[in-house]
């Protein structure tokens, strides 16, 4: 198979594997066709004011300052004297869009929604705003239009500042919140003199939404533990105090206004969010006003965390909720229908109302969620063959004082578990029983029964939502195993001498083709009659051609099996054990970065074990020292560290020193003539390094003094970035000249994207890569397989001479493992962690400070990729020095990566803590992205090392 075709096929297959995780575990929960459900009793409030402090952590709001005073005195006063409080537990992904959807619509978007944009709705959904009579909102253009465009009619009004105001380098990000507070005040001032507007704001079922982005912006720019972040909280506290006073005056203290303060997500210590760390998922919730319970004093209360003592709130009852529970709470307070897609459970402890109202509200909540269950069940039943459909059953404990429906008791009268079928009859029986309890004024029993029904309906929703999980999972695993098997067979067939070359039987090949084609048609027909989504066709049909390619190589399989049968059993077990141990070490590094340190120490002693040190003492010493030096980086602090621009400056000076020595070495070389253009390119790269070092210091100094990002710095940064991949192609393709050129060109943007010790990492990594190239040359000579050619005269452009290629040996598996290990080190060694929020927003401030998630994300990805490129280029050199085709070692690397990916596929879960869920998603996504990157980097490394552009004349080929 042509290498390009193979890479394209591999990319397609791996993209499918990556996307599959979202279809299997995290598809959209939305269903349509339900009818709105409204509590029949009058609500306690006519209007609701929702304050969402974007990016506000619960601990930072509730904790006491060092001087013993509350950080938000007004809100603290609310907690102690006027309202109810607790912690709202958000879900992954902890981003602004999914967080606001959960708050206002009551459901959790699938994880992939974070990539669908912040301003538009990829799907239609109902919300509290949509159900309201009027909603006025003020704040960010990234959030407000989402709910206005999703609303039916023209009753949701938005007032947004411009996107340019969301500047992380701004002099004062609190101006975003001040803008909101000022515009709300001006709005009500205008309403006092505008009769039409006055009548609208005095209607019932009105929502006022204040989106406060300043805290999130300051958190990204300065981190949550900064003075700026905490000062912003105080200003928000003052602003809320002013707004509440103004509204009470405007409405004449009518006692019909309910207030809620919360946040869409928290933030890590290093100023990012998106995953499931408690700092991201724990947000504050404070409610007060009409219909809200007053503070409840308690002697003691138990929570798994120790926050109550830290916050000095042990004696005020803490009422925790899930983030989606806030939507039904808001709907209940102002008397609008619960959002149709809400899965929130009304937190009754927050309500200050009659037992009758609570029972009716809970009944409405139960019916609303049950409606979704019925629609979901109907949809799944209609798209599944009747003999294959398995209805939902639940194993629950039922209390005899609530209901005796289908309940089994043992001799002691304790209710025993039993499989429950939530059929239409069963639903009606439970609803009838609950309504009967309400008529009999047995409100407590009615509430308990409704909560049980809600739990059943939510369990059933989850069951039908994940109905196809096993089926899809098996399809993807078959594709994974088939692909990995095919790559192994391809290695054995084309890059080893383990098989005999024989002609394929054309008749059996044609029969095999027809057999697999028929299988594909049957699968497609099976999916068609069940009206499955188009993605199901991809997951289920992909294994067919893959396994056809595997089975087609049955002669290779026969030869391989025959060889394994005669191979000594002890050695076979030893090799398999060593391979499994190596892959487990790589997997373990995702959980514990220090595993890489252990691995690098083992690498350091590798030459001593293999006795390579005897023939190359200097090279071995360099390898050992650099391995030990690189082993320090995985032990360094993760991305939450404080910026240290001095270390970036040191890195810039060191690379300038190295390039100066290289320049002097080239100029003094007597064996060859060095063209002036080559010296010019090297001087230009040195100038870029110097400029990068200056720009980093200048930019961070400017931002520290709150003077913003200088325009000239921004222009220089983007110019250096644009030239970083082009300039190496102008340098000679001799081994060390080209590798040095690649290092210098990539170090310039890397310095611009660095904030601390990670700037030193590529230097140490590159040093080790140079040592690795020499060590592999020595290892090959040690086994008598290498031509004694000096590395200094080797040329990348001559590496395509296939007559010098050799077959794979067992030691080549070790070389491939080294490469994958170095790729892992390239990621984790720079302070990253195995999480999708593993980034420091301050890294991009030399390029832009105005919030732009896609450009910022692209820059951060490029920062991660740069060390990968350095390792890939070194691997390209290793392949040339060891006389291997780039395809052979690349295939070995692919096998190792795919086995890791399959390992993490089985570790993905959607249950347990959100930290565990987020971590499992992050691990799988990262290892799949690594695999895809390795395939792309193989081509990029070949381009960077073998191609040369002649600006001053035609392209020349250098001879060895």
N, C-alpha and C positions, 0 to 999 in steps of 0.2 A: 504494500500500500504506500502511495506517495506520502511523504512526511507532512506536507501541507494539508492534504486531505485528512490525514489521521488527526492532526492537531485541531482542525475545524470540527471534525466529528467528536473529538474528545471534549472540546469546549461546549458543544451543543449538549452532549450527554451530561456533563457536569453542571451546566446551567439548569437543566431539567431536575437533576438531583437536588440542587440548591433550592429551586422553587418549590419542590415537592413538600418540603417541611412545612410550608405555610398552608398548603392545601390539606395536608394530613392533620396538622395540629392547630392551625390558627386561621381558619376561614372566617369570613364575615358571618356574624350571628343573626343578621337581619332577616326577618320574614315580613311579608305584607299580607293584608287582607283582614286585619283585626278591626273591631269596632271600639271607639273610645269609651272609657269607663270613668264615670264621675260619681263622687260621693254625694248622696242625696241631701245631706244636711248643710246648712249655711256655714261658710268658712269663717275663721276668726279674723282674717286680715283682708283688707281691700287691695293692698299693694305689697310688693316684696322688693327689697333692695339687696342685690347680690354683689358683694365685693369679692373679686378673685385676684388675690395678690400672686401674680405669676412667679413661680420659682421659690415660694416661701416655704422653708422647712419648719416643721412643727417645733423641733427643739430650739431653734433660734428665736422663734416668737415667744414661746412660753418660758424660756429660761430667765433666771435673774442675772442682772449685770454684776460685774465684779464688786461694785459699790453697794450691792444689796437692793437695788431698785429695779422694778420691772422694766423690760425693754420697751413695752408698749403699755403705758400706764392706763390709758382709757380702756383698752380691750381687757386688761387685767381687772379693772373695776367691773366690767360687764360680767366676767367669769365669776367674780366673788359676790356680786349683788343683784345682777339683773337677768342673766341668761344661763344657757347650758353650753357646755363645751366638751370637746373630745378630740380624738385623732381620726382623720379620714385616711383610710388605707387605699392607696391608688394601685393600679395594675400596670403591668408591662404592656406597651412601651411607655415610659414616663416622659412623654413629650406633650407639647402644648395642645395640639389638635386632639389626640385621643383623650387627654385629661378633661378638656372642656366638653367633649361629646359625652363622657361619662357623667360629668356634673349636671349638664343641662338636658341631655337626652336619656340618661339612665342606663346606657349599655356600654360595653367595652368593645371598641373597634378591634379588628384583627391586627396583628403586629405589622402586617405589610402596609397598613393605612398611613404609616409615618412617611412612606415614600410617595404617597399620592398627592401631596401638596397640602399647604396649610390654608389656602384661600378658597378653594373650590370643594364642592361635595362630590366625591366619587360615587356615592349612593344617596338615595333619598331616605331621610329618617325624620321621625317626629321629635319634638322637643317641648320643653316647658314654654319657651318663647313662642313657638308656633301655636300652642294652645291658649296663650294669653290673649286678653283683649287688645292691649298695646304693650310693646316692649321698646324702651329706649336704651341704647347702649353707647358707651364711650370707651375708646381705647385703641388697641393696635389694629392696623389694617390686615394683620395676619390671621386674626381670630374672628372679628365681628362679622365680616361679609359671609363667613361660612354659615352662620345661623340665619342671616337675613335672606340669603339666596335659597336656603332650605325651607323657608317658611311659606305657607300658603296664604296668598293675599299680600297686602302692603301695610301690615301693622307692626312690622319690626323695623325700627329706625336706627341707623348707625351714624356715629360721629367719630371719625378717625383722624389721627395725625398722619403725616407723611412717613413713608417707610425710611426715609433718610434720617429721621430723628432717632431711629434705633441704632445708635452708634456706641459701640463698646469703648471707644476712645474719647467719648464726649466729656466735656468739662464737668457736667453734672447730670447723671442719668435719672435723678429724681424728678427732673423737669417733665419726664413722661407722665408721672403720676400727678404732678402739679397741674399739667395740662388737663387731665381728666377732671380733677376736682374743680378747677376754674370753669371749665365748660359746663359742668353740671350746675354750678351756681348761676352762671349766666343763663342757662336754659330755664331754670325756675324763676329767675328774675324776669325773663321775657314772658313766661307763662302768666305772671301776675298781671301783665298788661295786654295779653292776647286772649280774648274770650274763647276762641275755638280751642286753642292749646290748653287753656285753663280747664275747660270742660273735659278734655281728653284725659289729662293727668288726674282728674278727680273721679274717673270711672273706676269700677271694680276690676279685679283680675289684671292689674297693671304690674309690670316688672321693670325695674331700673337696674341695669347691669353696668358695673364699673370694672373694667379690666385694667389692672394696674401692673404695668410691665417693668417699672423701674427697678424693682428688687431683683428680678431675673436678669436684667441687663447688668446691674452692678455685680451680681453673683458671677456671671460669665467673665466680666472684665476684671474683677478684683478678688473673687472667691467669697464664699459665704462667711468665712471667719474674719473678713476685712471690716475695717471701720466704716467704709462706704456702704456695705450691705446692711450693717446694723443701724447706721444712721438713717438709711432709707426706710427701715421698718418704723423708726420713730416718726418720720415724716408722714408715712401712711397712717399711723395711729392718730396723729394730729388731724390729718385730712378726713379720716372717717368720723372723728369727733365733730368736725365742722359740718360735714354733710348731714349727719344725724340731727344736729341742732337746727340746721337750716330747714330740713324736711319737717321736723316737728313743728317749727314755727309756721311753715307754709300750710300745713294741714291742720293747724289749730290744736295740736296735741290731741287728736281724735282717738289715739290708741289703736289705729287700724293699720299700722305699718310694721311689717316683720323684716328683720335684718339677718343676713347670713354672711359671714366672712369665711373664706376657705382659700385653697390654692389648687392649681391643676397638677402640680408635681413639686417635688423637692429638688435637691441639688447635691452632688457629691462635694467633698472638700476641695476638689480641684476645679470646680465650676462647670461641670457638665451634667447631663442627665439623659435618660433613655433606657437604662437597665433597671434591675430590681433591688438595688441596695436600699436598706432602710432609710438612709438619708434622702433617697429619691422617692420612696413610696409612702413615707409618713408625712402627712400634711395637716395643718390645723383646721379645726372646725369650731366656730363660735356662732351661736344663734341667740337672738333676743328680740323682744318686741311682741307684737300681737300673736297670740296662739302658742308662744314658746314658753317652756317650763322655766321657772326661776331656779337659781342655784340650789342644789341639794347637798346638805352637809352630811358627811358620813364619818364614822369612827375609823374605818379602815376599808381598803379595797385592794384586790389582788390583780396585778397584771404581770406578764412575763418579763417585761422590761422594768428598768429602775427609774424611769423618767419622772414619776410623780414626786419622788423625794428630791430629785435634782431641780424640779420646777417649783418645789414647795407648794404643791397643789394636792397633797395627800387627803385633805379634808373636804375637797369639793368633788362631787361625783363626776367621774370621767366617763363619757358616753362615746365609745368608739363606733364607727360605722365604716362600711365599704363606700368608696367614692360614688358608686352608682345609686346608693341609698339617698343621696341628697336631692336627686330629681323628684322622687315621690314626696319627700318632705316639703319641698317648695310647692309642688302641685297641691298638696293637702292644705297648706297654710292659706293659699289664695283661692282655693276651690276651682281649679281647672282640672280637666281630665289628665290622668297619669299618661305620660308619653307612651305611645303604642309599643315601642320596642324596649321599654325600660325593663331591666331585670333587677332593679333596686327593690329592697324590702323596707317599707316605711318604718323609720326608727321612732316607735311610739314614745320612748322616754323623753324625746325632745318636745312632745306636744303637751300643752297646758289646756286641756279640753275635757269634756265629759267622757265617761266610759262608753257611752252610746256612740259618740263621734269617733272615738278610736276604733270601736268594733266595726262601724260602717266603713271607715277608711281602710281598715285591714281587709274587709270583705272585698272592697273595690280593687285593692291591690292584688288580692288572690285571683279574682276573675280576670283582671288585666293580664297577669302572667300566664294564667291557664289558657287564655285565648291564643297566646303565642305557641304554647305547647300543642294545642289542637291543630293549628295551621301547619306547624312543623311536622307533626305526625302525619297529617293528610298528604303533605308534599312528598314525604319519604315513602308513604304507602303507594302513592300513584306512580312513583319512579322505581319501584322494586317489584319484581315478579312475585305473585301472591305466595307461591310455595317457598320463596326465599325470605319473605318478610318475617322478622321476629319482633313482635311488639315489645314495648317497654315494660319491664317488671322492676319493682323496687323492693328491697328488703329493709323494712323499717320496724321500729318498736312503737306500738300504739298504746297510749295510756287509757285505761278503762274508764276513767272519769271524764274523758273527752268523747270517745267513740268506741263502739264495739264492733264496728264494721269489719268483717273478715278477720277477726283477731283470735288467735289461739292462745290459751293459757295453760300453764303447767299446774301441778297440784297445789302449789302455794299461791296461785292467783296472779303470778307475774306474767305479763304479756310476752309471748315468745315471737321471735322474728319469723316473718313469712314473706314469700314472694308476692308482691302486690301488682296487679294489673290495673293501670289507671285508664280504664275503659270509659266510654261515654256514660254508661250507667253509673259507674263508680264516681265519676266527676259530679254528676247530678245528685247522687246520694250525699256526698260530702257538702256540696253547696246548700242543699236543702236542709241538712242538719245544722249548718252554720247559721242560715237564715232563721231557723227555728230557735236557736239559742238567743239570737238578737231579739226576736219577738218576746221570748220569755225573760228578757233582761239578764240573761246569763252571759254577760259581756266577756268575762274572762275566758270562759269556755269557748266562746265564738272566736276570740282572738287566737287562742291556742290552736283551734282546728284550722283556722285560716293560715296560720304560720306553717302548720303541717302540710296543708295543701300546696302552699307556695314552695316548700322544700321539695315536695314530690314533683311539682311542675318544672322546677328548675333542674332537678335531677333528670327528668324526662327530656327537657330541652337539650341538656348536655348529651344525653344518650343518642338522640336523633341527630344532633349536630356532629357527633363523632361516629355515626353509624358505619361509615365506609372506611374508618381508619385502618382496621386490620387488613382489609382487602387492598387498599392503596399501599400500605406499608409492605405487604408481601411483594407487590409488584415492583416497588422501588428497590427492595432488597435483592430481588431476582436480577434486576438491572445492574445493581452494584456488583454483585457476585459474578454475573456474566461478563461485565466489562473488565473486571480485574482478572478473571480467568483468561479472557482473550488477550490481554496485554502480556500475561505470563507466557502464553503459548506463542505469541509473536516474538518474544525475547528468545525463547528456546529454539524456535524455528529459524530465525534469521540472524541471530547473534551468538549462537553457540554451535558446537559441533556434536551435540548430544543426539541429533536425529539423523536418519537416513533420508536422503532426498529421493522421493518416489513420485511417480505420476499419479494424479488423482483419477479415480474411476468416474468418468463423466456421467455414466448412467446413475450411479448412486448419488452424485452431486445434484443432478436434476431432480431425482426423487426427493432428496432432502429439501431442496428449494420449494417444491410443490407442497411438501408436508408442512413446512413452516409458514408458507403463504396461506394455506388452508387454516392453520391455527390462528393466524392474524385476522383472517376474515371472520372466523367464528367469534373471536374476542370482540371485534368491531360490531358484529351483529348483536351480541349479548349486551354491549354498552348502548347500542342504538335503541333497542326495544325498551330499555330502562331510562331512556332520555337523559343519559348522564352528561355532565358538563364536558366541554371539549378537552379540558386538561386531563380528564380521566383517560381519554383515548391515548394521550401522549404517554402517561405513566404505565398504562397496561400494554400498549403496543411496542414501546421501546425495547423491552426485553426480547421480543421475537427476533428482530434482525441481529441483536447482539448474540443471542444463544445460537442462532443459525451460523454466525461466524465462528463460534466456539466449536460446535459439533462438526462443522466442515473440516476442522483440523483434527479429525479423529485419529489419523495416522500419527500425528505428532503426540497426541494423548497416549496412544498405544506405546510409542517409543519411550515416552517419559515414565509411564507406569512400569514398563519393563526395566528401565534403568533404576527406578526407586526400589524395585523388588530385589535387585542384586546388590544394592548399596548397603553397606553395614548399618544395622539398625541403630547401634549406639551413636554413630556419626549423624545419622538422620535426625535422631532425637536431639542431639547436641545443636545441630544447625537450626532446627525449628525452635528450640528453646532460646538460643541466642537471638534469633529474629524476633520472637515474641517479646523478649525482654527489651530489645531495642525500641520496638514500637510502643510498648507500655511506658518506657521512659519518656518518649515524645508526648504521649497522651498525658502522663503525669505532670509534665511541664505546664500544661494548661491550668492545672489546679495549684501547683507550687512552682513558682519561678526558680526557686533554689535548686530544683532538679537539674536545671541546665548547668549550674555551677558544678554539681557533682559530675555531670557528663564531661564538662570541659577539663576538670581535674583528671578524669580517666583518659581523656584524649592526650593530656600532657605526658602521661607515663606510657602511652602507646608505643613510642619508638624504643623505650627501654625493654618492653616485653618482647617486641619483635626483633630486637638487636639491630635496628636501623642506626642507632646512635654510633655504632662501631665504625660505620663507613661515612658518616656525615655528622661530625660532632658539632660544628658551628650551626648548621641548619637545625639539628635536633635541639640545641640550646635555645635558638630563637623561637622555634615552635613551642617548646615547653614554657618559656617565659611569657610569650604572647597568649597562650592558652590560659595560664594562671591570671594574667592581667585582665583578659576578657571575662574570666570567671567571676570577677568582682562585680560586673555590671548587673547581673540578675539579682544581686543582693542589695542593690541600691534602692532608694525609695521609689514608689510607683508614681504615677502622674500627678498625685496630689501634692507634690513638693512645692516649695516656694521657688519663684524664678531666681536664677543666679546667672546674670548676664556676664559676670566676670569669667565664668567657665567657658562661655561661648567665645569670649575674646581670646582666652588661652587657646582654645581649639583653632581659632583663626590664625593666631600667631604661629602655632606649631605647624600647621599645614603650609604656611608661608615659608617657614624655615626648611621644611622638607622639600618644597618645590625649588627653593633657592639652591640647595645642595644638588638637586637633580639638574638644574640649569647649569650650575658650575661643572658638573660631571660631563654634561653634553658638550659644553664649550671646550673642555680640556681633552676630549676624546681624540686620540691620534689615529685610531684605526679607520675612522670613517669621516666623511664630510657631512656636517649637519646643515641643511639648508636654512637660510635666514627666516623663511616662512614658518618653519617648525619652531624656531626660537620665538618668533612673534606670537604664535598661538600660545606657547607656554607663558609668555609675559602677559598676554591678554587674560589668561586664566588666573594668574597671580593677582592681576589688578581686580578681577571680579571677587576674589577671596578678600582682598583688602577692603573693597567697597562694601561687601556683605558684612564684614566685621564692624565697619563704621556705621552702616545703616541700622544694624541691630541695636547698638548702643545708643545711637541718636534717637531712634523710634521709641525705645523703652524709657529713655530719659524724658522725651516729650510727653508721653502718655502718663508718666509718673507725676509730671507737673500739670497734668490735665490740659495740655495744649493741643491735643488731637494728633492725628497722623500727618506728618509733613508730606505735601504732595510730591516733592522731589524724591523723597525716600520711597514713596509708593511707585513712582515711575522706574526708579533704579531696580527695585525688587522685581517688578514684573518683567523688566528687560533681561535681568540675569536669569530668571526662571525660563523665559522663552529661549534663551541661547544655550541652556544647560545640556540639551540633548543633541544640539546641532554642532557645537564646537568640537567635541571629541572626534567627529567624523572628518575633521580637517587634519588631524594628527596622523603620524606614521602608524602603520599597523604592526610594527615590531612589538613583541610581547609587552615589555615593561613600559615603553613609551606610550602605548595605547592605554594600558591599564592605569598609568599615572594620569593621563589626560582625562580618562573617565572619572577617576577619583576627584581631581581638581574641579571638573565641571559640575559634578553632583554635590560636592561639598559646599559650593556657593549658595544654592537655594536651601540646602540643609541647614546651614548656619542661620539663614533668614527665618527658618521655621523652628529654630531651637530656642529654648528658654533656660537651659541648665546643663547638667552633666551629659545629657544625651548627645551634645555637640562633639564630645570626645569619642563617642562610641564608634563612628565610622572610621576614625583613624586607627584605633586598635584593631577593629574588625578587618580593615584593609591590610594592616601589617600581618595579621594571622593568615589572610588569604594568600599573600605573597609567599609566606612560609609554607602554606599548604601545597602550593604549586611545586615548590622545591621538594617537599617531603614525598609527594606522589611520584615525582621523577626518581627520587632515590629508592622508593619502595619498588618501582618497576625494575630498576637496575638490580636491586637486591635479589629479585627472582629471575634475573637474566632475560627479561623480556624487552628491554629498551635499547634503542640506538643511543649511543653516547653523544648526543647533540647538545651543544650549549644552549641554555634557555635564552640567553641574551640575543641570539641570532634567529630564534624562531619567529615566524611571522604568521599572524592570524589569517592573512589572506591566502596562505598556502595550505590551510588546514583541510581543504576539501579533496586532497589527494587520497582517494579510496584505496590505492594499492598499499598504503602503509597501515591501514586499519587492521586490528587484530580481533579475535573472538573474545567474548566475555569470560572472565574467571570468577571464582568465588570472591576474590578480593575486591572485585568491582561492586559487589553488593555493599561492602563496607564503605567504598567511595560514595556511593549513592546515599547511604545512611548519613555519612558526614555532611553531605550537601543539605539534606532535609533538616538535620540537626542545626546546621548553621543558619538555615532559613528561620527556624523557630527562635534561635538566639537573636537573629536580626530584628525580630518583633519584640520579644519579651525583654531583651537586653537594654532597650531604650526607655524603660520605665512603663511600657504598656502592660496592661493586664488583659486577661482573656474575657473581655466584655465589649459590647458594642458602644459603650460610653467611654472607652479608653482613649481619651484625647484631652488635650489642654487647649481651650479656645485661644489663650494668649499666644499660641504658636503662630497664628496667622496675622498678627497685628502689623507686621511689616508690609502686608499686602492689602488688607482692608480691615476696617473696624465696624463698618455699618453691617448690621445683621443680614446675612445672605446664606442660608443653610447649605445650598448646593455648591456654591463657590468655596465656602469655608470647608465643607466636607471633602471636596476634591483636593484642596491643598493639604489637608490632614492625611488623606490617603496617599498623596504623593510623598509626603514625609515618611510614611511607613514603608513605601515601596523603594525608596532610595537605597537603604541597606540591602534589600532584596536584590536590586540590580547589581550592586557591588559583589554580592555572593555569586550571582548567576554568571557574571563576567569571569570571575575566578574559576567557576566550574567549567566554563567554556575553555579556559586555558588548561585546566586539568585534563579535559578530554583530548586536547591536542597533544599535550606532553605525554600522555599515557597511550597514545595512538589508538584511541577509540572514536568511533563515529558518535556524533552528538546524539543521534537517535537512540543508541543502545543504552547509555547511562540515563538518558531522559526517561526511557520506558521503565527502568528500575525505580527511578524516583517516583514515577506515577503510581506504581504498584504500592510502594510504601505509603504514599499520601492517601491513596484510596482505601487502604486497610484502616488507616487512622480515621478517615471520614466515616466509614461504615461503623467503626467503634462508637463514634460520637452520635451517629444516627440512632443507635439503640439507647443512648443516654438521654436523648431529648424527652422532656416530659412537660405536661401542662397541669400538674397538680403539685401540692406542697406549697412552700413559701414562694413569694414572687421573686425572692433572691435566687432560689434554686431554679425556678422556671426560666428567669432571665439569663442565668448563667448557662443553662443547658442549651438554650437557643443560641447564645453568643458563641459557645464552643463550636457547635455544628456549623454555624454561618462562617466563623473564622477559618476553620479547617477546610471548608469547601472553597472559600475565597482564596486561601493559600494555594490550593490545588489548581484553581483556575489561573491564578497569578503565575504559578510555576510554568504552566503551559504557555502563557503569553510572554513571560520573561525569557523563556528559551529563545523565542524569535527575536525579542528586543536585544538580548545579549549577543546573539549572532550578528545583528545589524550593527551594534555599537563596536564590536570587536573586529569584524572582517571588512566592513565597507569604508571607503575613503572618498571624500569629495575634494576635487582639485579646483580651487577658486582661481588659481594663477596659471592653469594649464590643464592639459588632459590627464586623466587618471593613470597612475603608474602602478605597476605591480612590483613589489620588492621581492627579491630572491633571497633564499636562505644563505 
